[in-house]
Amino acid sequence: MPDRASQATIDITVPMAPPEWALLERELIRQQADAIRVFHAKYFDERGYLLCIPRWGGNDGPDDAGENMLNWTMLYALGGPSDVLDRFRHAWEGHLRQYTEARTVEVPLGREGMYFKEFPTMFDWFHIGEWYSPYALLGLAAPGDRDFEHRTRRYAAFYNGDDPYAPNYDPKHRIIRSMFNGSRGPLLRKATGLDWAGDPIEIEGRFKPGHGERTFEEMIAHFKDYNDVVGDNPLNLGATTLGLNAFALTGEKKYRDWCLEYVGAWAERTAENGGLTPTNIGLNGKIGGETKGKWYGGVYGWGFSVIVPQTGEIAHRPSFYTRAPYGFGNALLLSGDQSYVDTWRGVISKVNENGKRLKGQMQYPRSFGDKGWYNFQPGPFDEGALEVYYWSMKADDRSLVGDDPWVRFFSGKGRSKNDGYPVDALRSDIERVRRRVEGIHTDDTAPDMRMSDDMNDLNPASIDALNRLMLGGIPTGRVGYPLHCRVRYFDPDRRRPGIPEDVAALVDEMTADETGLTLVNLNQLQPRTVVVQGGAYGEHQVVSVRGGEKSSTVNDRSFTVRLAPGAGAHLLIKMKRYANPPTFSLPWA
């Protein structure tokens, strides 16, 4: 399909009284931008260095430093002011230099710098994904950014075999060779508590680690059982976002081919393992090959339960399943093939087949170990259920999600429709911004008292409600994966991504082939023009648009809407989802 602005133009001239959700939406964007200025000024110096003690590790390492800029790129891509993007670039570039210069002493993995080639040297994709989350979405905000293109190609080369100095991928067995991987290649030995926790540091009277450790010895103890990293792990599906971004930037087939080859291998292993995604693949390509044949082995795997050093209690951490579903979503974006969604739907079904009645109620497992299923909890296993329903839009998948207020809003009819959701969600995010700004102002710590993750909960960029309501999209969060949404906006007058100033949008209905969208111009004096695109990456083909009694044929990735002063309307968009290859190209390119 051609990457150009569609010839289809919709004129909206009927006045609309400003809805409460529209006023709140614009206010939330404004307040977040103001708060980011305060956050940026307090926690970054003139070089863009984070004002903290830079350390290595899963507690407070480089991934948490990058996470302090979470959602900034998306806020700009939604329509936030340009200085949000400027501040992101300043802080991101600064922290890249800061952690390239920072070195470990005792931990081997960071002795030559915690970053190499502007990427983590060697860590797990649970944490690399958190680090990459804000940068992964920069292509939506600034697709012409030259550094983003260079880095995206460089990063993808670490995993598709193009970079011989980072031999992470084995094409014969279609595996990433270790759970610890990065710009210096895979770690092919058992990991230690030190590898995870970083160099020794004083704790008492200085720091408050996020996991609650009181001493450095407890930091080591927290990670003492995080050993089985050799071989492939489904967390490594996060690396396919690098390939997806490279394909969306360049259109080069090799990036798409590698992603589909690798995700396809995981789909095959899931089928081979009776419909359950295994969590360790040996260097020989065999399920459980590095964990004595246990398909449920590996760090963050189905059987990963550890002792909390402060309390002696058991903590269940099969964290792979909070990330792995999105790997299959990447393959859907690249191929349009719903069989990838079928794979994870099957996992959900297989787990729930093992539910049983305990203490008078049905409970369902979350973990599997040497003695079978355990970690039973009330309510069916539903990790990835919202995503499966969102991607498939099948009625049967709706039941997997449960009572989700957003789903009730966009899929409900009549009394079952959660009409109050937009105002409630936007007010909640405005309150979150208020609390975080209050936290910034009351934070009296000195820079040498801060770990890199201390500020994560003060970052004021709260875009979950905006993603759901403006785009009809799943919040991008901190998982390191791309944006999944129904529509995205561009300002043709300012030649930039994002909804134009004074315009508000609400996606209030979604089915398999239709999207309901209300657009309103809050400016009573000036007209506004907005380009509406199908999907974050133009992956949805817009067939037609109906406003009132008039229907317009589009048959393109996007269409243009001209809004008279104070005008608004509800549009019903017919589309073919996942019909186009994803691209970062602007509609007028």
C-alpha positions, 0 to 999 in steps of 0.5 A: 500500500502507498505510504501517502496521505489519503485523498479521502477527506471528511468535513465536520461542521456541526457544532458540539458542546465540549464534552467533559471527557474532551476537556479532561483529555486536553487538561491531562495532556497539559498537566503531564507536560508541565509536570515532566518539566519539573521532574526533568529539572530536578532529577537530571543535570545539564548533561542529561545524567540522572542524579543518582548513584549509577549501579548495575543490576536487577534492583536498581540498574541501567534499566531503571534509569531509562524507565524514568523516561517511560511514556514521554515519547508516547505523550508527544506522539499523542499530541503533547508539546514538542519540549516533551520530546526535547527533554526525552532526547536530552535525558536519554542521550545523557543516561546512555553516556552516563551508563557507558562510562559507569563500570562495575568492579566485581561484576564481570558483565559491566567492567568495560561499561554497563552499556556497549554500543549504546545497549545493555551488555548482557542482561535478561529481557524482563529488565532490558524490556523495561529499559527499552520501553520509552525508546521503542516508541520513539519511532512513533514520535520522530520516525525521521530521527537519524540516531533512532534509525542507526541504533535500531539497525544496530540493536536488531543486528545483535539478534538476527546474526548480522553482528558477529561480535554478539552471537546471541542467536543460533539459526540452526536451532532457532534459539537465543542462546541465553536468558542473559544476552545483549550487545556483548553476546550471551552468558553461557554459564549459570548466573550468580547473585552478584551478576544480578545484584551488582557491586557491594554498596552500603544500604542502611541509612542511605538507600531504600531498595525497591525489594525491601532489602536492608543490607547488601547481603540481602540483595545478594540473597534475593537473587541467589537462586536466579541461576538457570539462564543458559538456553532460551527463555520466552522472555527473549521474545522481547528481542523481536521488538527490535526486529519489528522496529527495524522493519517498520523503519526500513521495510527490509524483509530480513528483519521481518523474516527473523522475527517470524522465524523466531516467534514461529519456533516458540509456537512450535515448541508450545505445540510440542509441549502439549499447548504450554509454552516451555520456559527453557530450551537447551543449546541443543534446541531441546525443551528443558535441555539446560534444566535436566529436561524440565520444561518448566525450568529456568529463571522466571519460568513456570516453576520459579519460586524462591525464598524472600530473604527478609521474611523467609517466605516463598515468592512465586515469580513465573514472570515470563507470562507477563511478557511472552504474549506480546511476542506473539502479538509482534508476529501478528503485527508483522504477518496478520496471521491470527494463528499466533494469537491462537497459540497464547489462547491455547496456553490460557486454556491449558492452564485453566483445565487444571483448576480445582475446588479448594476451600469451597471455591474454584481455584486455578494454578499459576505455576508448575513444578516437580510435583505438578501444578501449584500456586492456586488462586481464585479466578481463572488464569488470565495473563494475556487474556485482554491482549488475546481478545483485543487482537482477535475480537472473537466473542468467545475470547471476551469471556477470558477477560472478566469484568474489565471496565474499559472492555465494558466501555468499548464492547458493551451495549445499553445498560451493560456499557460502562458510560462513565468510564472515560471521565472516571479514567481521566480523572484518575490519571489527573489525580495520579499526576497530582500525587506524583508532583507532590512526591517530587516536591516533597522528595528531600533526598540528595543525589547520592542517596538515590538509586536509579529506580527511586524516581520511577514512581514519581515520573508524572507521565500517566498515559494509560487512559489516553491510550485507551480512550484516544487510540482505542489502544492497549497501554504500552506500559513497561514491557518493551513492546510496541503500541497496539491500537485502532487509530492514531493521529497526525497534525498535517499543518504542523507536520508532526505526529499527534492530535492537533492542539484543541482537538480531543478524540474518543474511541467508544466502540470496537468490533472485529471490523468497526471502530467508533470514534468521536472527534471534537474541536474545542477551539471556538474560533479556529478550524483544525485538520487531523489525519486519522490512521488505521493502527499505530503503524498503518497496519489496519486498512480503512475501508470507509467512514460514516458520519451521520447519514454520509459514508465516504470510501477510503481504501487506504491506511488513513483519511483526513478530517477537517473540523470547523470551529467548535464542531464535532461528530461521531464517526463509524470507521470500517476497517480490515485489521492487520491488512498492511505491513507496519511502517513508521512512515508519516501519512504524507510521506 
